[in-house]
Amino acid sequence: MERINRRAFLAGSAAVLAGAGTTGQAADIKPKSKRRGNPIAVSTYSFWRFKKGMKMPIEKCIDEAARLGFDGVDVLLIQMEDQGKGALNKIKRHALINGMDLCCMSTHQGYVYPDKARRQKNIDLTIEQIEIAYQLGIPIIRLNTGRWGTSGNFDELMANRGIEPVLAGYTEDDGFKWVIDSIEKCLPAAEKCGVILGLENHWGLARTPEGLLRIVNAIDSPWLQVLLDTGNFLEDPYDKLEMCAPQTVFMQAKTYYGGGLWYTLDLDYPRIGRIMKKHHFKGYVSLEFEGNEDWRTAVPKSLAELRNAFA
């Protein structure tokens, strides 16, 4: 048998491979430039909605999110039965095994109090929540301003479309100063842990885009950004959503199949998707199902709706 010259063989092989690149095979593996859609998460609240007897363990929510095809899970902190380090590590492990990002943690606190000691208690609470998120590997927590508390209860607040009177003897400017000063005291912990504070357009001083952005712009920190909820601007939401979109790093998207628990909005998600794309929003969209339909049918429908709108 004729001996093959090794150098000639390698040279010939290289030529064959180079030729293959001109036949269209390389084009098959060329990366496409099309932008990916937003990843879609689900809030653990969607499986519960504060309904009696419906509270579900976080691990079970992770299982259902994985089964249904979500990309991540937005954890509602008060749904968590055990906040000890061992329990948190088990949740983190469970999410990894199921291929689920723990992408946000929704927390509760409030700073709209004349009493400095009460504000400090909520500052300390927020710092504890930042540390819980850090332990779980969660990069953002949902932050509230709190509210005046002049409504009798939440049902009354909702009946008044989220509007409530300022506490007697004080002004809105007082409230904004308390909130801004309190959040600023949380920022060193946020930076140390690498956890963004996502201020939501929730009830209270951030109920309007003007109020929300007044706080975010006054603090002007990379560790305080906007967490935008599609369901909390009750009238004419689209212009308000667009005002907040440039500073939004996380979105919570409400759906109301079966009618809302407190109110129902007919939200045009393709339109919202176009608004967010226009402002280069690439982050997570987290489903908060807030309807009366059984979550087993409503959550999959909601996922399909959001996938379509934010594709």
C-alpha positions as CSV (number, residue, x, y, z in Angstrom):
1,M,0.0,0.0,0.0
2,E,1.3,3.4,-0.9
3,R,2.3,5.4,2.1
4,I,0.3,8.6,2.7
5,N,2.4,11.8,3.3
6,R,1.0,13.2,6.7
7,R,1.7,16.8,5.7
8,A,-0.1,16.4,2.4
9,F,-3.0,14.6,4.1
10,L,-3.5,17.5,6.5
11,A,-3.3,20.1,3.8
12,G,-5.8,18.2,1.7
13,S,-8.2,17.8,4.7
14,A,-8.0,21.5,5.4
15,A,-8.9,22.3,1.8
16,V,-11.9,20.0,2.0
17,L,-13.1,21.6,5.2
18,A,-12.7,25.1,3.7
19,G,-14.6,24.0,0.6
20,A,-17.4,22.7,2.8
21,G,-17.8,26.2,4.1
22,T,-18.7,27.5,0.6
23,T,-21.4,24.9,0.0
24,G,-23.9,26.3,2.5
25,Q,-23.1,24.0,5.5
26,A,-21.5,26.9,7.4
27,A,-24.6,29.0,6.8
28,D,-26.6,26.4,8.6
29,I,-24.8,27.0,11.9
30,K,-24.3,30.8,11.5
31,P,-25.9,32.5,14.6
32,K,-29.1,34.3,13.8
33,S,-29.4,38.0,14.7
34,K,-33.1,37.9,15.7
35,R,-33.6,39.2,19.2
36,R,-34.9,36.7,21.7
37,G,-38.2,37.3,23.4
38,N,-38.5,38.3,27.0
39,P,-38.3,35.4,29.5
40,I,-41.6,34.7,31.2
41,A,-41.8,33.9,34.9
42,V,-44.8,33.2,37.2
43,S,-45.4,34.6,40.6
44,T,-46.1,32.0,43.3
45,Y,-49.0,34.3,44.1
46,S,-50.7,33.1,40.9
47,F,-51.3,29.7,42.4
48,W,-52.7,31.1,45.7
49,R,-54.2,34.7,45.4
50,F,-54.7,34.8,49.2
51,K,-57.6,32.4,48.8
52,K,-58.4,30.4,51.9
53,G,-57.1,26.8,51.6
54,M,-55.1,27.6,48.5
55,K,-51.7,28.4,49.9
56,M,-49.1,26.3,48.2
57,P,-45.5,25.5,49.2
58,I,-42.9,27.3,47.2
59,E,-41.4,24.0,46.0
60,K,-44.7,22.9,44.6
61,C,-45.0,26.3,42.8
62,I,-41.6,25.6,41.3
63,D,-42.7,22.2,40.2
64,E,-45.8,23.6,38.5
65,A,-43.9,26.4,36.8
66,A,-41.5,23.9,35.4
67,R,-44.2,21.6,34.2
68,L,-46.1,24.5,32.5
69,G,-43.0,25.8,30.7
70,F,-42.1,29.0,32.5
71,D,-38.6,30.3,32.5
72,G,-38.5,31.5,36.1
73,V,-40.3,31.9,39.4
74,D,-41.1,35.2,41.2
75,V,-41.4,34.3,44.9
76,L,-43.9,35.9,47.2
77,L,-42.1,36.1,50.5
78,I,-45.1,35.9,52.8
79,Q,-46.0,32.7,51.1
80,M,-42.8,31.1,52.5
81,E,-43.4,29.0,55.6
82,D,-39.8,28.9,56.8
83,Q,-37.2,31.6,56.1
84,G,-34.3,29.9,57.8
85,K,-31.1,29.4,55.9
86,G,-31.6,25.6,55.5
87,A,-35.1,26.1,54.1
88,L,-33.9,28.8,51.7
89,N,-31.1,26.5,50.5
90,K,-33.6,23.7,49.8
91,I,-35.7,26.1,47.7
92,K,-32.6,27.3,45.7
93,R,-31.6,23.6,45.1
94,H,-35.1,22.7,44.1
95,A,-35.2,25.5,41.5
96,L,-31.9,24.5,40.0
97,I,-32.9,20.9,39.6
98,N,-36.1,22.0,37.9
99,G,-34.2,24.4,35.6
100,M,-36.1,27.4,37.1
101,D,-34.5,30.9,37.7
102,L,-35.5,32.4,40.9
103,C,-35.7,35.8,39.3
104,C,-37.5,38.1,41.8
105,M,-38.9,38.1,45.4
106,S,-42.0,40.2,46.1
107,T,-41.8,41.7,49.6
108,H,-44.0,44.0,51.7
109,Q,-42.9,47.0,53.8
110,G,-43.9,50.6,54.2
111,Y,-42.3,53.9,55.1
112,V,-45.2,56.4,55.1
113,Y,-45.2,56.8,58.9
114,P,-44.6,60.0,60.9
115,D,-43.0,57.9,63.7
116,K,-39.3,57.5,63.0
117,A,-39.0,54.3,65.0
118,R,-41.7,52.7,62.9
119,R,-39.9,53.7,59.7
120,Q,-36.7,52.3,61.1
121,K,-38.5,49.0,61.8
122,N,-39.4,48.8,58.2
123,I,-35.9,49.7,57.1
124,D,-34.6,46.8,59.2
125,L,-37.2,44.5,57.7
126,T,-36.2,45.5,54.2
127,I,-32.6,44.8,54.9
128,E,-33.5,41.3,56.2
129,Q,-35.5,40.8,53.0
130,I,-32.5,41.8,50.9
131,E,-30.4,39.2,52.8
132,I,-33.0,36.5,52.2
133,A,-32.9,37.3,48.4
134,Y,-29.1,37.1,48.5
135,Q,-29.3,33.7,50.2
136,L,-31.6,32.5,47.5
137,G,-29.5,34.0,44.6
138,I,-32.4,36.3,43.7
139,P,-31.2,39.5,42.0
140,I,-34.2,41.8,42.6
141,I,-36.9,42.4,45.3
142,R,-40.2,44.1,44.8
143,L,-40.3,47.2,47.1
144,N,-43.4,49.2,48.2
145,T,-43.6,52.8,49.5
146,G,-46.4,51.9,51.9
147,R,-49.5,54.1,52.2
148,W,-51.2,56.6,54.5
149,G,-53.4,54.0,56.1
150,T,-56.4,56.2,56.1
151,S,-58.6,53.6,54.3
152,G,-60.5,51.4,56.6
153,N,-59.2,48.2,54.9
154,F,-57.9,47.0,51.5
155,D,-61.5,46.5,50.1
156,E,-62.2,50.1,50.9
157,L,-59.0,51.2,49.2
158,M,-59.9,49.2,46.1
159,A,-63.4,50.7,46.1
160,N,-61.7,54.1,46.0
161,R,-59.5,53.1,43.0
162,G,-56.4,53.1,45.2
163,I,-56.8,56.7,46.3
164,E,-56.8,57.6,50.0
165,P,-56.6,60.9,51.9
166,V,-53.3,62.1,53.4
167,L,-52.9,61.6,57.1
168,A,-54.3,64.6,59.0
169,G,-51.6,67.2,59.9
170,Y,-49.1,66.1,57.2
171,T,-48.6,66.6,53.5
172,E,-47.6,64.4,50.5
173,D,-44.2,66.1,50.6
174,D,-43.7,64.7,54.1
175,G,-44.5,61.3,52.9
176,F,-42.1,61.5,49.9
177,K,-39.3,62.6,52.3
178,W,-39.9,59.7,54.6
179,V,-39.9,57.2,51.7
180,I,-36.8,58.6,50.1
181,D,-34.8,58.8,53.3
182,S,-35.8,55.2,54.2
183,I,-34.9,53.7,50.9
184,E,-31.6,55.4,50.9
185,K,-30.8,53.7,54.2
186,C,-31.4,50.3,52.5
187,L,-29.1,51.0,49.6
188,P,-25.8,49.9,51.2
189,A,-27.2,46.5,52.0
190,A,-28.6,46.2,48.4
191,E,-25.2,47.1,46.9
192,K,-23.3,44.7,49.3
193,C,-25.6,41.8,48.4
194,G,-26.0,42.7,44.7
195,V,-29.8,42.8,45.0
196,I,-31.7,45.6,43.1
197,L,-34.6,47.3,44.9
198,G,-37.5,47.3,42.3
199,L,-39.9,50.0,43.4
200,E,-43.4,49.0,42.2
201,N,-46.2,51.3,41.0
202,H,-48.2,49.9,43.9
203,W,-50.7,51.6,46.1
204,G,-49.4,54.6,48.1
205,L,-47.0,57.2,46.9
206,A,-46.0,55.2,43.8
207,R,-49.6,54.8,42.7
208,T,-48.9,57.3,39.8
209,P,-46.0,57.3,37.4
210,E,-45.2,60.8,38.6
211,G,-45.0,59.7,42.2
212,L,-43.0,56.5,41.3
213,L,-40.4,58.4,39.2
214,R,-40.2,61.2,41.8
215,I,-38.7,58.7,44.2
216,V,-36.5,56.8,41.8
217,N,-35.1,60.0,40.3
218,A,-34.5,61.7,43.6
219,I,-32.5,58.7,44.9
220,D,-30.7,58.2,41.5
221,S,-29.0,54.9,42.3
222,P,-28.3,51.9,40.1
223,W,-29.6,49.8,43.0
224,L,-33.1,51.3,42.9
225,Q,-35.0,50.8,39.7
226,V,-38.6,50.5,38.5
227,L,-40.6,47.2,38.9
228,L,-43.6,47.9,36.6
229,D,-46.9,46.2,37.3
230,T,-49.3,46.3,34.4
231,G,-52.4,46.1,36.6
232,N,-51.8,48.9,39.0
233,F,-52.6,51.9,36.7
234,L,-56.3,51.6,36.8
235,E,-57.2,54.3,34.2
236,D,-55.5,54.9,30.9
237,P,-52.6,52.6,31.6
238,Y,-50.7,52.7,28.4
239,D,-49.2,56.2,28.5
240,K,-48.4,55.7,32.2
241,L,-46.6,52.4,31.4
242,E,-44.6,54.1,28.7
243,M,-43.6,56.9,31.1
244,C,-42.0,54.2,33.4
245,A,-40.7,51.9,30.7
246,P,-37.2,53.5,30.2
247,Q,-36.3,52.8,33.9
248,T,-38.0,49.4,34.2
249,V,-35.9,46.3,34.9
250,F,-38.6,43.9,35.8
251,M,-42.3,43.6,34.9
252,Q,-45.2,41.9,36.7
253,A,-48.1,41.2,34.3
254,K,-51.6,40.7,35.6
255,T,-54.3,38.6,33.9
256,Y,-58.0,38.3,35.1
257,Y,-59.5,35.1,33.7
258,G,-62.8,34.5,35.4
259,G,-63.1,38.1,36.5
260,G,-60.7,39.9,38.9
261,L,-60.6,39.5,42.6
262,W,-61.0,43.2,43.2
263,Y,-61.3,44.6,39.7
264,T,-60.8,43.6,36.1
265,L,-58.7,45.3,33.4
266,D,-58.9,44.5,29.7
267,L,-55.2,44.9,29.0
268,D,-53.9,44.9,25.5
269,Y,-50.7,42.8,25.9
270,P,-49.5,43.1,22.3
271,R,-49.6,46.9,22.7
272,I,-47.8,46.7,26.0
273,G,-45.2,44.4,24.4
274,R,-44.6,47.0,21.7
275,I,-44.2,49.7,24.3
276,M,-41.6,47.8,26.2
277,K,-39.7,46.7,23.1
278,K,-39.6,50.3,21.9
279,H,-37.8,51.1,25.2
280,H,-35.4,48.1,24.9
281,F,-36.8,46.2,27.8
282,K,-35.1,42.8,27.8
283,G,-35.9,41.6,31.3
284,Y,-38.3,39.2,32.9
285,V,-42.1,39.4,32.5
286,S,-43.7,37.7,35.6
287,L,-47.3,36.6,35.5
288,E,-49.5,37.6,38.4
289,F,-52.8,35.8,37.8
290,E,-55.4,37.7,39.7
291,G,-58.7,36.2,38.5
292,N,-61.3,33.8,39.9
293,E,-60.8,31.0,37.3
294,D,-59.0,27.9,38.5
295,W,-55.3,28.5,38.1
296,R,-54.9,25.1,36.3
297,T,-56.6,26.5,33.3
298,A,-56.0,30.2,33.7
299,V,-52.2,30.1,34.2
300,P,-51.5,28.2,31.0
301,K,-53.7,30.6,29.0
302,S,-51.9,33.5,30.6
303,L,-48.5,32.1,29.7
304,A,-49.6,31.7,26.1
305,E,-50.9,35.3,26.0
306,L,-47.6,36.7,27.4
307,R,-45.4,34.5,25.2
308,N,-47.2,35.9,22.2
309,A,-47.1,39.5,23.3
310,F,-43.4,39.5,24.3
311,A,-42.0,37.1,21.7
